[in-house]
Amino acid sequence: MNTETPNPNLPVSPAATNWRLYMELLSLAAFVFPLGHIAGPLVLWLVKKDTIPEVDAEGKRVLNFNLSWTLWSIASCGLGFIAWVVIDIISILKAANREPFKHPWTIEFLK
């Protein structure tokens, strides 16, 4: 499980919060092409991880979340997909409001 909690006391640049929102929104690419919820944030994370440290951490969180919920959806014969959509919408709203959010039931594949 993901035990890392975002620290709201750390200063985060406005650019980093915008990139966080972009990564969360790219999770919805699953509705455009298969595995888009992994490929979209992965490409953005690979491009920006070395330039903005906050993007590196958030990219790992988003990728871990999407990979985990892909596994949960397969294990539950697709029922986890509904939970993934709801949690993804909540995470997008939190990112848009610049609020910290810990993705639930996330396995840490990337550390």
C-alpha positions in Angstrom: 0.0 0.0 0.0 1.1 3.6 -0.5 2.2 5.0 2.8 3.6 8.2 1.5 1.3 11.1 2.2 1.6 14.4 0.5 2.8 17.2 2.8 0.7 20.3 2.4 3.3 22.4 4.3 5.9 22.0 1.6 6.1 24.9 -0.9 5.0 23.7 -4.3 5.5 25.8 -7.4 2.5 26.7 -9.5 4.0 25.0 -12.5 4.3 21.8 -10.5 0.6 21.9 -9.5 -0.3 22.4 -13.1 1.7 19.4 -14.2 0.0 17.4 -11.4 -3.4 18.3 -12.8 -2.2 17.4 -16.4 -1.1 13.9 -15.1 -4.4 13.3 -13.4 -6.3 14.4 -16.5 -4.3 12.1 -18.7 -5.6 9.2 -16.7 -8.8 9.7 -18.5 -7.0 8.8 -21.8 -8.2 5.3 -21.0 -11.5 6.3 -22.6 -9.7 7.2 -25.8 -7.3 4.2 -26.3 -6.5 1.0 -24.4 -4.1 1.5 -21.5 -4.1 5.3 -22.1 -4.5 5.8 -18.4 -1.0 4.4 -18.0 0.7 5.6 -21.3 -0.5 9.2 -20.9 0.9 9.9 -17.4 3.9 7.8 -18.2 5.0 9.9 -21.2 4.4 13.2 -19.2 6.3 11.8 -16.2 9.3 10.7 -18.3 9.5 14.1 -20.0 9.2 16.3 -16.8 10.6 14.1 -14.0 14.1 15.4 -14.2 13.2 19.1 -14.4 10.6 19.4 -11.6 11.0 17.2 -8.5 7.3 17.5 -7.5 6.3 16.1 -10.9 8.6 13.1 -10.3 6.9 12.3 -7.0 3.4 13.0 -8.3 4.0 11.0 -11.5 5.0 8.0 -9.5 1.9 8.3 -7.4 -0.4 8.6 -10.5 1.3 5.7 -12.3 1.2 3.5 -9.2 -2.5 4.3 -8.7 -3.4 3.5 -12.3 -1.3 0.3 -12.4 -2.8 -0.8 -9.1 -6.4 -0.2 -10.1 -5.8 -1.9 -13.4 -4.9 -5.0 -11.4 -7.9 -4.5 -9.0 -10.2 -4.2 -12.0 -8.9 -7.4 -13.6 -9.2 -9.2 -10.3 -12.7 -8.0 -9.7 -13.8 -8.9 -13.3 -14.2 -5.2 -14.1 -16.1 -4.0 -11.0 -13.0 -2.1 -9.9 -13.3 0.1 -13.0 -16.2 2.0 -11.5 -14.3 2.7 -8.3 -11.3 3.8 -10.4 -13.4 6.3 -12.3 -14.8 7.8 -9.1 -11.4 8.0 -7.4 -9.9 9.5 -10.6 -12.5 12.2 -10.7 -11.9 13.0 -7.0 -8.1 13.2 -7.6 -8.7 15.5 -10.6 -10.8 17.8 -8.6 -8.3 17.8 -5.7 -5.5 18.6 -8.2 -7.5 21.4 -9.7 -8.1 22.9 -6.2 -4.4 22.4 -5.3 -5.3 20.1 -2.4 -3.2 17.1 -1.4 -4.7 13.7 -2.2 -3.6 10.2 -1.3 -4.7 7.7 -3.9 -6.3 4.7 -2.0 -5.4 1.1 -2.4 -2.3 1.8 -4.3 0.6 -0.7 -4.6 4.0 1.0 -4.9 5.5 -0.3 -8.1 7.6 2.8 -8.6 9.4 4.2 -5.5 
